[in-house]
Amino acid sequence: MPEPLVEPPSTSIALMLRAVYNRLTAEIQDAVNAAGLDDFRPVHGNVIPFVPSGGTTVSTLASQLGLSKQAIAQVVEELERLGYVERRVNPSDRRARLLFLTARGRAVRPVAQAASKEVERRWAELIGPDSLESLRGTLRGLLDTLESQGSE
């Protein structure tokens, strides 16, 4: 569990979102590690949830996540070394390689999803289910608006 903040994140949305995200990430990390995947780090969560079953390229993943290709490639190299992902030749472009989750990589997802649901359940107890659903709806609405503006 992360250390409490020395000072509250004030009213800055950026700081509040980061503080909430850090707590969520720490709890998911604890659950994944407790499931025996003790070399899994929070940064790996930037890749594992976003690899489709049909595979993807590092470039596509970086573009979808809004991160640099170099940053994603570095995480992918570590995940490959740890046995969470593998790269295979792309059958439609022999020069490119597709990224796939291994059985070990696929094992992370249900553990992380269960931990996330447990966190949300506890948050609903803390602030009330209506408030949590309101937060979810507000964030979804903001993301949808931002995404639609990005495609204009």
N, C-alpha and C positions, 0 to 999 in steps of 0.2 A: 504494500500500500504506500502511495507517495506521501512524503512529508507534507504537513499542512503549510499553506503559504504563510510567509512571515507577515506579509501585508495583504489584505484582500485585493482582488484585481480591480477595485474601484468600479466604475460603471462602464469601462471600456469593453465593448462587445468582443473585440479581438482577444483581450486578456481573459475575459470570462469564458469564452469558447475554448481557448487554449487550456485553461484550468480544468474545465469539465472533461475535455478530450483527454488530457493527461491522466485524470483519475480513471476514466473508462479504459484507456489503453493499459494502465497498470493492472487493473483487475482482469482483463482478458489475458494479459501476459502471465499473470500468476496462474490462471486456470490452464493455459496451454503448457506451461512449465510443469505444473502438477500432474498433467496427463502423460508425462514422460518425455515431452519434447523440450528438454531443458536447454537446448542450444538455439531455440527460436527467440528472436529479439523483436522489439516493437517495430523497428524499421522494416522487418520482413512483411509486416502487415500492409506495407505500401504495394506489395506485389501479389501475395497469395490470394486474396479475395477477388482479384481482378483478372485472373487467368482463366479464360473460358475453356470448356472441355475440348473444343476443337483446336486449341492452341492459339497463340498470338505471337507477334514479333515484339522485340524490345522497343522498336520505334513506335509501333502502334500503342503499346502500353504507356510509354512516356507521353505521347500526345494525349491520350485519353485522361491521364492523371495530371496533366499540366506540369510535368516535371521534365528535367533534362534527360536526354538519352543516356548521357554519361552517368547520371545519378542512378537511374534504373538499372543500367548495365552492371554497375558495381554491386548493387543489391542482388541482382540475378546471379552474378558470379559466386557470391557467397552462398546463396540458396542452392545453387548447383553443387558446390563443394560439400554442403551439408546433406545433400540428398533430398531436398524438397522439390526441386524442379529438374527438368532435363530439356536439352535442346535437341531437336531433330531437324533433318533436312526438310524444307518446305517442298512438297511434291509439285506445286505449281510454279516454283521458282527455285531451282536447284542452288542458286547463289545465296538464298536467304535461309535462315533457320527459324523454326517455330519453337516457342516455349510452351512446355506442358508441365502440369503438376505430376509428381510421382505419387505413389500410394502414401508415402509419408507426408507429402504436401497436402494431399486431399484429406488426410487425417486431422489437419489443423482446423479446417473449416467447421465441422460440427462442434468441436470443443469451443472455438471462439464464438460461434453463434449462440451456443447455450450460455456461455458466460455473459454475453451481451444481453441476452433476454433476462438473465438473473439480475443484472445491473438495472435494467429498465423496470423490472418488477419492484426492486427496492426503491428506485426513484419515485415510482408511482405511489408507494407507501409514504414517502417523505413529503411529496408536494401534491399528491392527489392524482388519480388517473385522468381527470379532466384537464388538469394543468399540463400533465405530460403529453396528452394528445394534442393540446393546443400548441405546445412547443413543437411537436412533430409537424403539425400542419403549417405553422409559421415558417419553420425551416424549409419544408418541402416547397411552399409557395415562393420563398425567396430564391431557392435553388432553381426552380422552374423558370422564374422571371429572369434570373441571371443567365441561364442557359439559352433562353429564347433571344435575349439581347445579343449574346455571343454569336448566334447564327445569322444575325441580320447583316 
